Amino acid sequence: MTEYHVLHEITPLMDHDALYIADRHKTEFSYPIHNHDVYELNFVEHGAGVRRIVGDNSEIIDNFDLVLITSADLEHVWDQNECKSRDIHEITIQFKFGMGEGSNDDFFSKTPFASIRRMMNEARKGLAFPIEGIMKVYEKLEHLSRINDRFMALMEFLQILNILSHCEGAYTLATSSFAKVKVEDDSRRILKVKNYINDHYMDEIKLREVSSLANMSESAFSHFFKLHTGKTLSDYIIDIRLGFATRELIDTNDSVSEIGFSCGYNNLSNFNRIFKRKKGCSPSQFRDSYKKIKVII
């Protein structure tokens, strides 16, 4: 049987380097889906029609795209798809500092960097920035690779991160269940419910059960949950289930029906319908599309 693997990229960033910056113009994207141990801020210009995949999220980008990824396990790729541009401009900035990893490196835990640290935590699921945010850092990104002084380049990059950390409209890409990130929330009640859903997503979860966990009435809890997560309880449960399902579709050879059943769907047609509504394709199509951009060995 042919096996498909996500390429684990060995990046040019050395232990003694603060940043690795690649500023290039090209005619197409050809690199396979991959992950890597370093953090990455990736900017794409003139890439309309490119399909950007981060975890279980797939989107067709416009002329400008900017994404921050801070998880070593999160697969991602910019796939050529229907992009017709002959001058794609891509700036990739890789770094590995500030988040308490390695030799007690907790630079971003200091008070002045509180907003950057919050952004870095969010970016474990991949974080995409709106055009308004991209334009705020566009000139700095363009200028960054031309700064010869490494100290000044680092200062400029920290400015970019700071500006982006205050940007409104940035949104996460992969689901937490797919990205395997720890569930977090400012509210202890909501966190308790989220953890319960993560532990029981394969079972039927009823509103009265989770409302009781939060010690709230059903109507009050529904409003409270939507306020904190931006989603209804049912939509949140669906996203968690599909996150686990997409991970199984990629990591295993289990049948679609087996995966649907293991993720809480007793009816295959219902699983297929919900999956297609949320992901824009069937589970089988999702699995096939991932295989096409993986490394074949």
C-alpha positions as CSV (number, residue, x, y, z in Angstrom):
1,M,0.0,0.0,0.0
2,T,1.3,3.5,-0.8
3,E,1.8,5.5,2.3
4,Y,1.3,9.2,2.6
5,H,3.2,11.3,5.1
6,V,3.3,14.9,6.2
7,L,6.8,16.2,5.5
8,H,8.5,17.4,8.7
9,E,10.6,20.3,7.5
10,I,14.1,20.8,8.7
11,T,14.3,24.6,8.5
12,P,17.3,26.8,7.9
13,L,16.9,28.5,11.2
14,M,19.9,27.7,13.4
15,D,19.9,27.7,17.2
16,H,22.0,30.8,17.3
17,D,19.7,32.7,14.9
18,A,16.8,34.9,16.0
19,L,15.1,35.0,12.6
20,Y,15.2,33.3,9.3
21,I,13.7,35.5,6.5
22,A,13.0,34.2,3.0
23,D,11.7,36.9,0.6
24,R,11.0,35.5,-2.9
25,H,9.1,35.8,-6.1
26,K,7.9,32.7,-7.8
27,T,5.4,31.4,-10.4
28,E,3.8,28.7,-8.4
29,F,3.6,26.8,-5.0
30,S,5.0,23.3,-5.2
31,Y,6.1,22.5,-1.7
32,P,4.0,19.6,-0.1
33,I,2.0,19.8,3.1
34,H,4.4,20.0,6.0
35,N,5.0,21.0,9.6
36,H,8.1,22.2,11.5
37,D,9.5,22.9,15.0
38,V,9.8,26.6,14.5
39,Y,7.2,29.4,14.6
40,E,6.3,30.9,11.2
41,L,4.7,34.1,9.9
42,N,3.9,33.7,6.2
43,F,2.9,36.5,3.9
44,V,1.6,36.0,0.3
45,E,0.9,38.7,-2.3
46,H,-0.6,38.2,-5.7
47,G,-1.8,34.7,-4.7
48,A,-5.5,35.0,-5.5
49,G,-6.9,31.5,-6.2
50,V,-4.3,29.7,-4.0
51,R,-5.8,27.1,-1.6
52,R,-4.4,27.6,1.9
53,I,-4.7,24.5,4.1
54,V,-3.9,24.8,7.8
55,G,-4.9,21.7,9.8
56,D,-8.5,20.9,9.0
57,N,-9.2,24.4,7.6
58,S,-9.1,25.0,3.9
59,E,-9.7,28.5,2.3
60,I,-9.1,30.1,-1.1
61,I,-7.1,33.2,-0.5
62,D,-7.3,36.6,-2.2
63,N,-4.4,38.8,-3.4
64,F,-3.1,39.2,0.2
65,D,-2.7,36.6,2.9
66,L,-0.9,36.6,6.2
67,V,-0.9,33.7,8.7
68,L,0.9,33.0,11.9
69,I,1.5,29.3,13.0
70,T,3.1,28.5,16.3
71,S,2.6,24.7,16.6
72,A,5.2,22.1,15.6
73,D,2.4,19.6,14.8
74,L,0.1,21.7,12.7
75,E,0.2,20.7,9.0
76,H,0.0,23.5,6.5
77,V,0.5,24.2,2.8
78,W,-0.2,26.9,0.2
79,D,-1.5,24.9,-2.8
80,Q,-1.4,26.4,-6.3
81,N,-5.0,25.4,-7.0
82,E,-6.5,27.9,-9.5
83,C,-3.9,30.7,-9.0
84,K,-2.9,32.2,-12.4
85,S,-0.4,34.8,-11.2
86,R,3.1,34.6,-12.6
87,D,4.6,36.7,-9.9
88,I,3.6,35.4,-6.5
89,H,5.5,37.3,-3.7
90,E,6.0,35.3,-0.6
91,I,7.8,36.4,2.6
92,T,8.4,33.7,5.2
93,I,9.7,34.6,8.6
94,Q,10.7,31.7,11.0
95,F,11.6,32.1,14.6
96,K,11.8,30.1,17.8
97,F,11.9,32.2,20.9
98,G,9.8,33.9,23.5
99,M,7.3,31.2,24.6
100,G,9.0,29.4,27.4
101,E,10.4,26.6,25.3
102,G,14.0,25.4,25.3
103,S,16.3,26.9,27.9
104,N,13.7,28.6,30.1
105,D,12.9,31.0,27.3
106,D,9.9,33.0,28.5
107,F,10.6,36.4,26.9
108,F,7.0,36.9,25.9
109,S,5.7,36.3,29.4
110,K,6.9,39.7,30.4
111,T,4.2,42.4,30.9
112,P,5.0,44.5,27.7
113,F,4.5,41.4,25.5
114,A,1.1,40.3,27.0
115,S,-0.8,40.8,23.8
116,I,1.9,39.1,21.7
117,R,1.8,36.1,24.0
118,R,-2.0,35.8,23.7
119,M,-1.7,36.0,19.9
120,M,1.1,33.3,19.9
121,N,-1.2,31.0,22.0
122,E,-4.0,31.5,19.5
123,A,-1.7,30.8,16.6
124,R,-1.2,27.2,17.7
125,K,-4.3,26.6,15.6
126,G,-3.1,28.9,12.9
127,L,-4.1,32.6,12.9
128,A,-5.1,34.5,9.8
129,F,-5.2,38.3,9.6
130,P,-7.7,40.5,7.8
131,I,-6.7,42.8,5.0
132,E,-6.8,45.8,7.4
133,G,-4.2,44.2,9.6
134,I,-2.0,43.1,6.7
135,M,-1.9,46.7,5.4
136,K,-0.7,48.0,8.8
137,V,2.4,45.8,8.5
138,Y,2.8,45.6,4.8
139,E,5.6,48.1,4.4
140,K,7.5,46.7,7.4
141,L,7.3,43.2,5.9
142,E,8.5,44.4,2.6
143,H,11.4,46.2,4.3
144,L,12.4,43.5,6.7
145,S,14.6,41.3,4.5
146,R,16.6,44.4,3.4
147,I,17.7,45.2,6.9
148,N,21.3,44.1,7.2
149,D,21.7,44.8,10.9
150,R,20.3,41.7,12.7
151,F,19.5,43.6,15.9
152,M,17.5,46.2,13.9
153,A,15.8,43.4,11.9
154,L,14.7,41.7,15.2
155,M,13.4,45.0,16.5
156,E,11.4,45.6,13.4
157,F,10.0,42.1,13.6
158,L,8.9,42.6,17.2
159,Q,7.1,45.8,16.0
160,I,5.3,43.7,13.4
161,L,4.2,41.1,16.0
162,N,3.0,43.9,18.4
163,I,0.9,45.6,15.7
164,L,-0.6,42.3,14.6
165,S,-1.4,41.4,18.3
166,H,-3.6,44.4,18.5
167,C,-5.3,43.7,15.2
168,E,-9.1,43.2,15.2
169,G,-10.6,40.6,13.0
170,A,-7.9,37.9,13.2
171,Y,-9.3,34.4,13.3
172,T,-8.1,30.9,14.1
173,L,-8.0,28.3,11.4
174,A,-7.8,24.7,12.6
175,T,-10.1,23.4,15.3
176,S,-8.6,22.7,18.7
177,S,-9.4,19.0,18.5
178,F,-7.5,18.7,15.2
179,A,-4.6,20.8,16.3
180,K,-4.4,18.9,19.6
181,V,-4.1,22.1,21.6
182,K,-5.1,22.4,25.2
183,V,-8.6,23.8,25.7
184,E,-8.6,27.2,27.3
185,D,-11.1,29.9,28.3
186,D,-11.2,32.9,30.7
187,S,-14.4,31.5,32.2
188,R,-14.1,28.5,34.6
189,R,-17.7,27.5,33.8
190,I,-17.1,27.5,30.0
191,L,-13.7,25.7,30.4
192,K,-15.4,23.0,32.5
193,V,-18.0,22.5,29.7
194,K,-15.3,22.5,26.9
195,N,-13.3,19.9,28.8
196,Y,-16.5,17.8,29.2
197,I,-17.2,18.1,25.4
198,N,-13.6,17.1,24.6
199,D,-14.0,14.0,26.8
200,H,-17.5,13.0,25.6
201,Y,-17.7,14.2,22.0
202,M,-18.4,10.6,20.9
203,D,-21.5,10.5,23.1
204,E,-24.8,12.3,22.8
205,I,-24.4,15.6,24.7
206,K,-27.5,17.4,25.8
207,L,-28.0,21.0,26.7
208,R,-29.4,20.2,30.1
209,E,-26.2,18.2,31.0
210,V,-23.8,20.9,30.2
211,S,-26.0,23.6,31.7
212,S,-26.0,21.7,34.9
213,L,-22.2,21.5,34.8
214,A,-22.1,25.3,34.6
215,N,-24.8,25.6,37.3
216,M,-27.0,27.7,35.0
217,S,-30.4,27.5,33.4
218,E,-30.5,26.2,29.9
219,S,-31.4,29.6,28.4
220,A,-28.9,31.5,30.5
221,F,-26.2,29.0,29.6
222,S,-26.9,29.1,25.9
223,H,-26.5,32.9,25.9
224,F,-23.4,32.8,28.1
225,F,-21.8,30.1,25.9
226,K,-22.5,32.0,22.6
227,L,-21.1,35.2,24.2
228,H,-17.8,33.4,25.2
229,T,-17.2,31.2,22.1
230,G,-19.0,33.0,19.3
231,K,-20.8,29.7,18.6
232,T,-24.0,27.9,19.6
233,L,-23.4,24.8,21.8
234,S,-24.5,22.6,18.9
235,D,-22.1,24.3,16.4
236,Y,-19.2,24.0,18.9
237,I,-19.9,20.3,19.4
238,I,-20.0,19.8,15.7
239,D,-16.7,21.6,15.2
240,I,-15.0,19.5,17.9
241,R,-16.3,16.3,16.5
242,L,-15.3,17.2,12.9
243,G,-11.8,18.2,14.2
244,F,-11.4,14.7,15.6
245,A,-12.9,13.2,12.5
246,T,-10.6,15.0,10.1
247,R,-7.6,14.0,12.2
248,E,-8.7,10.4,11.9
249,L,-9.2,10.7,8.1
250,I,-5.7,11.9,7.7
251,D,-3.9,9.8,10.3
252,T,-5.6,6.4,9.9
253,N,-6.9,4.1,7.2
254,D,-10.2,3.6,9.0
255,S,-13.3,3.7,6.9
256,V,-15.5,6.9,6.8
257,S,-18.3,5.0,8.5
258,E,-16.0,3.8,11.3
259,I,-14.6,7.4,11.8
260,G,-18.1,8.9,11.8
261,F,-19.3,6.4,14.4
262,S,-16.2,7.0,16.6
263,C,-16.9,10.7,16.6
264,G,-20.5,10.5,17.7
265,Y,-22.4,10.0,14.4
266,N,-24.5,6.9,14.4
267,N,-25.9,7.7,10.9
268,L,-23.4,7.8,8.0
269,S,-25.6,10.0,5.8
270,N,-25.9,12.5,8.6
271,F,-22.2,12.5,9.1
272,N,-21.6,13.1,5.4
273,R,-24.2,15.9,5.2
274,I,-22.8,17.8,8.2
275,F,-19.2,17.3,7.1
276,K,-19.9,18.6,3.6
277,R,-21.8,21.6,5.0
278,K,-19.0,22.5,7.3
279,K,-16.0,21.6,5.2
280,G,-17.3,22.0,1.6
281,C,-16.6,18.5,0.6
282,S,-17.3,14.9,1.7
283,P,-15.1,13.0,4.2
284,S,-13.7,10.9,1.3
285,Q,-12.9,14.0,-0.8
286,F,-11.2,15.6,2.2
287,R,-9.0,12.5,2.7
288,D,-8.2,12.3,-1.0
289,S,-7.3,16.0,-1.3
290,Y,-4.9,15.7,1.7
291,K,-3.2,12.7,0.1
292,K,-2.6,14.6,-3.1
293,I,-0.4,17.2,-1.4
294,K,1.4,14.9,0.9
295,V,4.8,13.3,0.4
296,I,4.5,9.9,-1.3
297,I,7.0,7.3,-0.1
